[in-house]
């Protein structure tokens, strides 16, 4: 067996910023490990298989790339799949178990999504993108901003991230209410917010921010009926997962003014297609899934990815995910 055949091949997906080779010391993996960084998204299953057919290990960037059984079965050399974040709904865990592919995770992202949520709320409320464009074009103010103090913030999902978003809303002097399927009045009391029913959450919120895990129960949870029930001045914010909101209904809501605006960092398909209407609608403030994209988070995630690879090769795997 020659040295080329003996190498352990690692492919790191979706390094959009061409940054990951420098942020983390991959050399600790040893001279027999070759790491390749892919800077463009792989849009189809055939593209995934063609790019990864010689990979022993793949480091996946969140849920950008799907790994269903039919793709995994076409990657016979793959033995380790590392995902950034603590979970990845795009990986068929049962297929990995059947095929002998170990799945590791890199841990949580911390507060970065909370910060991104408030960046979007503030930017949309004060029309900052519009006014920046005015300034760059030589103009001056054309919009009238909204006020957060005294407004109602509705939090859809009061887990760790939702609770932190709620706390910041309280600091702004907002009235904060929350609902989700399993949420209790006791949990709301612990966080210092008011528990309301589903209908009231949608109909009464001036700002509605989504903080739910994507599941069969939450997919499409925010649909046409919910969007039509919202205030015509309300702001919908989604930094969680795109499919929680029915995208077709959201496009109609933005086109016809069912809501005041939508600030979005996540989408049904990512990267968002270049001609997608959510890129151009006046009532939509879109950002390219920046919630986790900070130097601290990426350094922590990919340092942990290196640790996962090193530990796997040493026979002592860490942060192993198993089918639920």
VENPE-V337453 format. One record per residue. N is the residue number from 1. D_CENTER is the distance of its C-alpha to the mean C-alpha in whole Angstrom. Layout:
BEGIN
n=N d_center=D_CENTER
n=N d_center=D_CENTER
END
This chain:
BEGIN
n=1 d_center=42
n=2 d_center=42
n=3 d_center=39
n=4 d_center=37
n=5 d_center=37
n=6 d_center=36
n=7 d_center=33
n=8 d_center=30
n=9 d_center=27
n=10 d_center=24
n=11 d_center=21
n=12 d_center=18
n=13 d_center=16
n=14 d_center=14
n=15 d_center=15
n=16 d_center=15
n=17 d_center=17
n=18 d_center=20
n=19 d_center=19
n=20 d_center=19
n=21 d_center=22
n=22 d_center=23
n=23 d_center=21
n=24 d_center=22
n=25 d_center=25
n=26 d_center=25
n=27 d_center=29
n=28 d_center=29
n=29 d_center=28
n=30 d_center=32
n=31 d_center=34
n=32 d_center=33
n=33 d_center=30
n=34 d_center=29
n=35 d_center=25
n=36 d_center=24
n=37 d_center=21
n=38 d_center=19
n=39 d_center=18
n=40 d_center=18
n=41 d_center=15
n=42 d_center=18
n=43 d_center=18
n=44 d_center=20
n=45 d_center=21
n=46 d_center=24
n=47 d_center=22
n=48 d_center=21
n=49 d_center=24
n=50 d_center=26
n=51 d_center=24
n=52 d_center=23
n=53 d_center=27
n=54 d_center=28
n=55 d_center=25
n=56 d_center=26
n=57 d_center=23
n=58 d_center=19
n=59 d_center=16
n=60 d_center=13
n=61 d_center=10
n=62 d_center=7
n=63 d_center=8
n=64 d_center=9
n=65 d_center=13
n=66 d_center=14
n=67 d_center=17
n=68 d_center=19
n=69 d_center=23
n=70 d_center=24
n=71 d_center=22
n=72 d_center=23
n=73 d_center=27
n=74 d_center=27
n=75 d_center=26
n=76 d_center=29
n=77 d_center=29
n=78 d_center=25
n=79 d_center=26
n=80 d_center=23
n=81 d_center=19
n=82 d_center=17
n=83 d_center=13
n=84 d_center=11
n=85 d_center=10
n=86 d_center=12
n=87 d_center=11
n=88 d_center=10
n=89 d_center=11
n=90 d_center=12
n=91 d_center=15
n=92 d_center=18
n=93 d_center=19
n=94 d_center=23
n=95 d_center=24
n=96 d_center=23
n=97 d_center=25
n=98 d_center=28
n=99 d_center=28
n=100 d_center=28
n=101 d_center=24
n=102 d_center=23
n=103 d_center=19
n=104 d_center=18
n=105 d_center=15
n=106 d_center=15
n=107 d_center=14
n=108 d_center=12
n=109 d_center=10
n=110 d_center=13
n=111 d_center=13
n=112 d_center=11
n=113 d_center=8
n=114 d_center=12
n=115 d_center=13
n=116 d_center=11
n=117 d_center=11
n=118 d_center=15
n=119 d_center=15
n=120 d_center=14
n=121 d_center=17
n=122 d_center=19
n=123 d_center=19
n=124 d_center=19
n=125 d_center=22
n=126 d_center=24
n=127 d_center=23
n=128 d_center=23
n=129 d_center=22
n=130 d_center=25
n=131 d_center=27
n=132 d_center=26
n=133 d_center=27
n=134 d_center=30
n=135 d_center=31
n=136 d_center=30
n=137 d_center=33
n=138 d_center=35
n=139 d_center=35
n=140 d_center=34
n=141 d_center=33
n=142 d_center=32
n=143 d_center=30
n=144 d_center=30
n=145 d_center=28
n=146 d_center=27
n=147 d_center=27
n=148 d_center=25
n=149 d_center=28
n=150 d_center=29
n=151 d_center=26
n=152 d_center=25
n=153 d_center=21
n=154 d_center=20
n=155 d_center=17
n=156 d_center=16
n=157 d_center=15
n=158 d_center=17
n=159 d_center=15
n=160 d_center=15
n=161 d_center=12
n=162 d_center=14
n=163 d_center=17
n=164 d_center=17
n=165 d_center=16
n=166 d_center=19
n=167 d_center=21
n=168 d_center=20
n=169 d_center=21
n=170 d_center=24
n=171 d_center=25
n=172 d_center=25
n=173 d_center=27
n=174 d_center=25
n=175 d_center=26
n=176 d_center=23
n=177 d_center=23
n=178 d_center=21
n=179 d_center=21
n=180 d_center=19
n=181 d_center=21
n=182 d_center=22
n=183 d_center=22
n=184 d_center=25
n=185 d_center=28
n=186 d_center=28
n=187 d_center=25
n=188 d_center=24
n=189 d_center=28
n=190 d_center=26
n=191 d_center=24
n=192 d_center=26
n=193 d_center=25
n=194 d_center=27
n=195 d_center=26
n=196 d_center=26
n=197 d_center=26
n=198 d_center=24
n=199 d_center=26
n=200 d_center=26
n=201 d_center=23
n=202 d_center=22
n=203 d_center=26
n=204 d_center=26
n=205 d_center=23
n=206 d_center=23
n=207 d_center=20
n=208 d_center=17
n=209 d_center=14
n=210 d_center=12
n=211 d_center=10
n=212 d_center=11
n=213 d_center=10
n=214 d_center=10
n=215 d_center=14
n=216 d_center=17
n=217 d_center=18
n=218 d_center=15
n=219 d_center=14
n=220 d_center=16
n=221 d_center=17
n=222 d_center=17
n=223 d_center=19
n=224 d_center=22
n=225 d_center=24
n=226 d_center=22
n=227 d_center=21
n=228 d_center=25
n=229 d_center=26
n=230 d_center=24
n=231 d_center=26
n=232 d_center=27
n=233 d_center=26
n=234 d_center=22
n=235 d_center=19
n=236 d_center=16
n=237 d_center=13
n=238 d_center=9
n=239 d_center=6
n=240 d_center=5
n=241 d_center=6
n=242 d_center=8
n=243 d_center=11
n=244 d_center=12
n=245 d_center=13
n=246 d_center=16
n=247 d_center=16
n=248 d_center=19
n=249 d_center=20
n=250 d_center=18
n=251 d_center=20
n=252 d_center=23
n=253 d_center=22
n=254 d_center=22
n=255 d_center=25
n=256 d_center=27
n=257 d_center=26
n=258 d_center=25
n=259 d_center=23
n=260 d_center=23
n=261 d_center=20
n=262 d_center=16
n=263 d_center=14
n=264 d_center=10
n=265 d_center=7
n=266 d_center=6
n=267 d_center=9
n=268 d_center=11
n=269 d_center=11
n=270 d_center=10
n=271 d_center=11
n=272 d_center=13
n=273 d_center=17
n=274 d_center=19
n=275 d_center=21
n=276 d_center=18
n=277 d_center=20
n=278 d_center=17
n=279 d_center=17
n=280 d_center=21
n=281 d_center=21
n=282 d_center=23
n=283 d_center=21
n=284 d_center=18
n=285 d_center=16
n=286 d_center=13
n=287 d_center=11
n=288 d_center=10
n=289 d_center=6
n=290 d_center=8
n=291 d_center=6
n=292 d_center=7
n=293 d_center=10
n=294 d_center=13
n=295 d_center=16
n=296 d_center=16
n=297 d_center=13
n=298 d_center=14
n=299 d_center=17
n=300 d_center=17
n=301 d_center=14
n=302 d_center=17
n=303 d_center=20
n=304 d_center=19
n=305 d_center=18
n=306 d_center=22
n=307 d_center=23
n=308 d_center=22
n=309 d_center=24
n=310 d_center=27
n=311 d_center=27
n=312 d_center=27
n=313 d_center=29
n=314 d_center=32
n=315 d_center=31
n=316 d_center=30
n=317 d_center=26
n=318 d_center=23
n=319 d_center=20
n=320 d_center=21
n=321 d_center=19
n=322 d_center=21
n=323 d_center=21
n=324 d_center=21
END
